[in-house]
Every structure is written in C-alpha cells, then in structure tokens.
C-alpha cells in the first residue's frame, strides 16, 4: 500500500460561515493608495461593482448557512449607487461593517447611514482608513489632500452620532508599537472622536505595495508547515468567505489570484483551502484578521 500523499502546504478547513465579505465596489476607488494590496484605483475595473440583486442572492445563501456578520469593501463602497439599499438588505439579517476612505461622507450621507442603523436591530460600523497623524504622514500613502478630506468625513460621522473605527497600517511610522498606538488614539481624541477605536494592520506585500517597498521573499511561505488546531482556528479563512461579482474567493486579500476563487456561489465554496500564498504567511505570522 502506497503512503498517503504529503501536501506541500497546510490546509485551512472551513469550520463555520460566520463572516461574509462583499467586494461591493469591485476594484474601483476614488483614490490610488501606494500600499493597496489589490491596487484599487479610479481606472481599475478588473472587478466590477456588485448590483443589489447580486448581493441579495449571496445574502440569502449566507443566511441559510448561518452567517453572523457582513462586511462591505472595495474599492470605495460609497461609489456604488445602490450602497444604501444594499446595506439596508444586509442590516435586516445581521451586523454590518463598511470599509471606506470617508472622502464621500457628507452630512446627508452620515445622516442616512444613521437612519439605516436606527431602523435595524443590528449594528452598523463604519471603518475609515487613515495612514498618518497629519498630511505629511498620510498623504504620501493615500494621495495629496486626502488627510484633510478624511478628517472631514470622520467629523461628519461623529457629528451624526456614529462611532467610527479608524484603520491604519504599519506604513504609518511607529504605529505598530504601543507608544505609537497611544499617540494615534490621542490624536483621534483631539480631533473630536470621543471614544476612538483603532485597528492596526500589517502591510501586505501584494498589489501596489510591491512597488512601494518590495514583494514577498521566497522564504515567506507556509510551505512544508503543519498547523496545529489552535493555529488553524486563528485564521479568518476558516470562518469566512469573500463574495465578488466574479465569484466567491477565500478571503479579501487574494482576489487577484485565480487559484483563490473557490466557486460561483457560497454553497459551492464551503470547502477547505490550501494556504499556498505569501499573504497566508502574513496572516499566520501576525494573527491578521480583516474583521474589526
């Protein structure tokens, strides 16, 4: 009897479908960030926006399989003309988070979001991306003039009664250390956020980031590794899937990789995934989760 085949990479089982992500704006964005791991931009149409009908079909599937929360990202979600209707549909089923750069958050937008939240028994979280304490640190990453506009959007959300989460990356110097996080939180308080929440993400050397710094090194891989049950449980791909207009992918980080497309529907995507990508190394090494 021949010995069982040895896998080159560990496999992450899907233990539950707790979280469903939607690439609701595709790869279209109103800015071009120097560190974007899927190179979203005003002219990146590699993934189209999702329609309300497309999202609705996958929401019904997600509900069937017991999903507990829904995340909407892009690109910039508020570029999707059906975003408010889409968020209303999702808020009828569970908690919702929207990842945004806040450049399109005006008083009417913030008020409409507050109205959606008030009409739902579930929470609506807004996650705003910011990569510096001031224009000098943020704008080289996110684009000239974006710091002031992001801060204005955060102000509108706060004025409407939202408690936004601010997401930053390690492109912001010093923020990975406890002193840097404390400084960032103090900066947010001074900016008018009474109860600031901060999420710090490691850099993913994919997409635009490969030109800003460098790509993954050959040794940054899980090849030949075996993950313990505890290590596997810490990976978000064991409890989530990413829905796009082109099908269902294993996670938000890998939509540029055809091998990470699992199926056309959520039902067909509920299977294990081989952790053969460099980003899998980052998730394992840092404990990264895209969830709030």
C-alpha positions as CSV (number, residue, x, y, z in Angstrom):
1,X,0.0,0.0,0.0
2,X,1.4,3.4,-1.0
3,X,1.9,6.1,1.6
4,X,-0.6,9.0,1.6
5,X,0.5,12.0,-0.4
6,X,2.1,14.7,1.6
7,X,0.7,18.2,1.0
8,X,3.2,20.9,0.2
9,X,1.1,23.5,2.1
10,X,-1.2,23.2,5.1
11,X,-4.9,23.3,4.6
12,X,-7.4,25.5,6.4
13,X,-10.8,23.8,6.9
14,X,-14.0,25.8,6.9
15,X,-15.4,25.3,10.3
16,X,-18.3,27.7,10.1
17,X,-19.5,30.5,7.8
18,X,-19.6,33.3,10.4
19,X,-18.5,36.2,8.2
20,X,-19.3,37.1,4.6
21,X,-17.4,39.8,2.8
22,X,-18.7,41.7,-0.3
23,X,-16.4,43.4,-2.8
24,X,-19.3,45.7,-3.4
25,X,-17.4,48.4,-5.3
26,X,-15.2,46.0,-7.2
27,X,-11.7,47.4,-7.6
28,X,-13.0,50.9,-8.4
29,X,-11.8,53.6,-5.9
30,X,-11.7,57.4,-5.9
31,X,-8.1,57.4,-4.8
32,X,-4.9,55.4,-5.6
33,X,-3.2,54.3,-2.4
34,X,0.5,53.5,-2.6
35,X,0.1,50.4,-0.4
36,X,-3.2,48.9,-1.7
37,X,-2.9,45.2,-1.8
38,X,-5.3,44.9,-4.7
39,X,-4.3,48.1,-6.4
40,X,-7.7,49.7,-6.3
41,X,-7.9,52.9,-8.3
42,X,-10.2,55.1,-10.4
43,X,-9.2,53.2,-13.5
44,X,-9.0,49.6,-12.1
45,X,-12.0,47.8,-13.5
46,X,-10.7,44.3,-13.1
47,X,-13.6,43.6,-10.7
48,X,-16.9,45.4,-11.4
49,X,-19.2,46.7,-8.8
50,X,-21.8,44.4,-7.5
51,X,-25.5,45.0,-8.0
52,X,-28.1,44.9,-5.3
53,X,-29.5,41.8,-6.9
54,X,-26.1,40.0,-7.0
55,X,-25.5,40.9,-3.3
56,X,-29.0,39.8,-2.4
57,X,-28.6,36.4,-3.9
58,X,-25.5,35.7,-1.8
59,X,-27.1,37.3,1.3
60,X,-29.9,34.7,1.1
61,X,-27.3,32.0,0.8
62,X,-25.3,33.4,3.8
63,X,-28.4,33.5,5.9
64,X,-29.1,29.8,5.0
65,X,-25.6,28.8,6.2
66,X,-25.8,30.8,9.5
67,X,-23.7,33.8,8.7
68,X,-23.4,36.2,11.7
69,X,-22.0,39.4,10.2
70,X,-21.4,41.1,6.9
71,X,-18.6,43.3,5.6
72,X,-18.7,45.6,2.6
73,X,-15.5,46.8,0.9
74,X,-14.0,47.7,-2.4
75,X,-12.6,49.9,-3.8
76,X,-14.7,52.6,-2.2
77,X,-18.2,51.2,-1.3
78,X,-19.9,54.6,-1.4
79,X,-19.1,54.8,-5.2
80,X,-21.8,52.1,-5.6
81,X,-25.1,53.9,-6.4
82,X,-27.1,51.1,-4.7
83,X,-25.0,51.1,-1.5
84,X,-27.7,52.3,0.9
85,X,-30.2,49.8,-0.4
86,X,-27.6,47.0,-0.2
87,X,-26.7,48.0,3.4
88,X,-30.4,48.0,4.3
89,X,-30.8,44.5,3.0
90,X,-27.8,43.3,5.0
91,X,-28.9,45.1,8.2
92,X,-32.1,43.1,8.1
93,X,-30.0,40.0,8.6
94,X,-27.2,40.9,10.9
95,X,-24.4,43.3,11.9
96,X,-22.7,45.2,9.1
97,X,-19.4,46.9,8.7
98,X,-18.4,49.2,5.8
99,X,-14.7,49.9,4.9
100,X,-14.4,53.4,3.5
101,X,-11.9,56.1,2.9
102,X,-14.6,58.6,4.1
103,X,-14.0,61.0,1.2
104,X,-17.6,60.7,0.1
105,X,-19.1,61.1,3.6
106,X,-21.1,64.3,3.6
107,X,-23.7,65.4,6.1
108,X,-26.6,63.8,4.2
109,X,-24.6,60.6,3.8
110,X,-23.8,60.4,7.5
111,X,-27.4,61.1,8.4
112,X,-28.7,58.5,6.0
113,X,-26.4,55.9,7.5
114,X,-27.6,56.8,11.0
115,X,-31.1,56.3,9.8
116,X,-30.3,52.9,8.5
117,X,-28.7,52.0,11.7
118,X,-31.6,53.2,13.7
119,X,-34.1,51.1,11.7
120,X,-32.1,47.9,12.3
121,X,-31.8,45.7,15.5
122,X,-28.2,45.1,14.4
123,X,-25.1,47.4,14.5
124,X,-23.7,49.4,11.6
125,X,-20.0,50.0,11.9
126,X,-18.0,52.4,9.7
127,X,-14.3,51.7,9.3
128,X,-12.3,54.6,8.0
129,X,-8.8,54.2,6.6
130,X,-6.2,56.7,7.6
131,X,-2.4,56.4,7.4
132,X,-0.9,59.2,9.4
133,X,-1.3,61.8,12.1
134,X,-1.2,64.6,9.7
135,X,-1.0,65.4,5.9
136,X,2.8,64.9,5.9
137,X,2.5,61.3,7.0
138,X,-0.8,60.3,5.4
139,X,-0.8,61.9,2.0
140,X,2.3,60.2,0.6
141,X,0.4,56.9,1.1
142,X,-3.2,57.9,0.3
143,X,-2.8,60.8,-2.0
144,X,-2.3,64.6,-1.9
145,X,-5.1,66.4,0.0
146,X,-6.6,63.2,1.4
147,X,-5.8,63.8,5.0
148,X,-8.0,66.9,5.4
149,X,-10.8,65.2,3.4
150,X,-10.7,62.0,5.5
151,X,-10.7,64.0,8.7
152,X,-13.7,66.0,7.4
153,X,-15.5,62.7,6.7
154,X,-14.7,61.4,10.2
155,X,-16.1,64.6,11.6
156,X,-19.3,64.2,9.7
157,X,-19.7,60.7,11.0
158,X,-19.1,61.7,14.6
159,X,-21.5,64.7,14.3
160,X,-24.2,62.3,13.1
161,X,-23.7,60.1,16.1
162,X,-21.6,57.4,14.6
163,X,-18.6,55.9,16.5
164,X,-16.3,55.0,13.6
165,X,-13.3,52.7,13.7
166,X,-10.1,54.1,12.3
167,X,-7.9,51.6,10.4
168,X,-4.3,52.3,9.9
169,X,-1.4,50.3,8.6
170,X,2.2,49.9,9.6
171,X,3.0,52.3,6.8
172,X,2.3,54.9,9.5
173,X,5.7,55.1,11.2
174,X,5.7,53.8,14.8
175,X,2.1,52.8,15.0
176,X,2.9,49.1,15.4
177,X,4.3,49.9,18.9
178,X,2.2,50.5,21.9
179,X,3.5,54.1,22.1
180,X,2.5,54.7,18.5
181,X,-1.0,53.4,19.1
182,X,-1.4,55.5,22.1
183,X,-0.2,58.6,20.2
184,X,-2.7,57.8,17.4
185,X,-5.6,57.4,19.8
186,X,-4.7,60.7,21.5
187,X,-4.7,62.4,18.1
188,X,-8.1,61.0,17.3
189,X,-9.5,62.2,20.6
190,X,-8.1,65.7,19.9
191,X,-9.8,65.5,16.5
192,X,-13.2,65.1,18.2
193,X,-13.7,61.3,18.4
194,X,-14.9,60.9,22.0
195,X,-14.4,57.1,22.0
196,X,-11.8,56.4,19.3
197,X,-11.3,52.8,18.1
198,X,-8.2,51.9,16.3
199,X,-7.3,48.9,14.2
200,X,-3.7,48.5,13.1
201,X,-3.0,46.2,10.1
202,X,0.3,44.8,8.9
203,X,1.4,45.6,5.4
204,X,0.7,43.0,2.7
205,X,3.3,43.0,0.0
206,X,0.8,42.5,-2.8
207,X,-0.5,44.8,-5.5
208,X,0.7,48.4,-5.3
209,X,2.7,47.7,-2.1
210,X,5.2,45.6,-4.1
211,X,6.3,48.8,-6.0
212,X,6.3,51.0,-2.9
213,X,8.5,48.6,-0.9
214,X,9.1,45.0,-2.3
215,X,7.3,41.7,-2.9
216,X,7.4,38.8,-0.5
217,X,10.7,37.0,-0.1
218,X,10.9,33.4,-1.2
219,X,11.1,32.1,2.4
220,X,7.9,33.9,3.4
221,X,5.6,30.9,2.9
222,X,3.9,28.2,4.8
223,X,5.3,25.5,2.5
224,X,6.1,22.4,4.5
225,X,4.4,23.6,7.6
226,X,1.7,21.8,9.6
227,X,-0.7,24.0,11.6
228,X,-2.0,23.0,14.9
229,X,-5.7,23.1,15.6
230,X,-5.2,26.4,17.5
231,X,-3.2,28.0,14.7
232,X,-5.8,27.0,12.2
233,X,-8.6,28.4,14.3
234,X,-6.8,31.8,14.3
235,X,-7.1,32.2,10.5
236,X,-10.1,34.1,9.3
237,X,-10.4,31.8,6.2
238,X,-11.7,29.1,8.5
239,X,-14.9,31.1,9.2
240,X,-15.4,33.5,6.3
241,X,-15.6,33.9,2.5
242,X,-15.3,36.8,0.1
243,X,-18.1,37.5,-2.5
244,X,-17.3,39.4,-5.7
245,X,-19.0,40.0,-9.0
246,X,-16.7,37.2,-10.4
247,X,-17.5,34.6,-7.8
248,X,-16.6,33.6,-4.3
249,X,-12.9,33.8,-3.1
250,X,-11.4,32.5,0.1
251,X,-10.7,35.9,1.6
252,X,-10.4,39.7,0.8
253,X,-6.6,39.5,0.3
254,X,-6.5,37.1,-2.6
255,X,-9.0,38.2,-5.2
256,X,-6.2,38.9,-7.7
257,X,-5.2,35.2,-7.6
258,X,-7.3,32.9,-9.8
259,X,-6.5,29.9,-7.6
260,X,-8.2,31.6,-4.6
261,X,-11.5,31.6,-6.4
262,X,-13.5,28.8,-4.9
263,X,-16.8,28.8,-6.7
264,X,-19.6,30.9,-8.2
265,X,-21.8,30.6,-5.1
266,X,-21.3,30.4,-1.3
267,X,-22.7,26.9,-1.2
268,X,-20.0,25.6,-3.6
269,X,-17.2,27.5,-1.7
270,X,-17.7,25.7,1.6
271,X,-14.6,23.6,1.4
272,X,-11.0,23.6,2.7
273,X,-8.4,25.8,1.2
274,X,-4.7,25.2,0.7
275,X,-2.6,28.0,2.2
276,X,-0.2,28.3,-0.7
277,X,0.0,32.1,-0.9
278,X,2.5,34.5,0.7
279,X,-0.3,36.5,2.2
280,X,-1.2,33.3,4.2
281,X,2.2,33.6,5.7
282,X,1.4,37.1,6.9
283,X,-1.9,36.0,8.4
284,X,-0.3,33.2,10.2
285,X,2.8,35.1,11.4
286,X,0.9,38.2,12.6
287,X,-2.5,36.9,13.5
288,X,-4.0,39.2,11.0
289,X,-7.8,39.3,10.7
290,X,-9.6,41.7,8.4
291,X,-12.5,41.7,10.8
292,X,-12.9,44.7,13.1
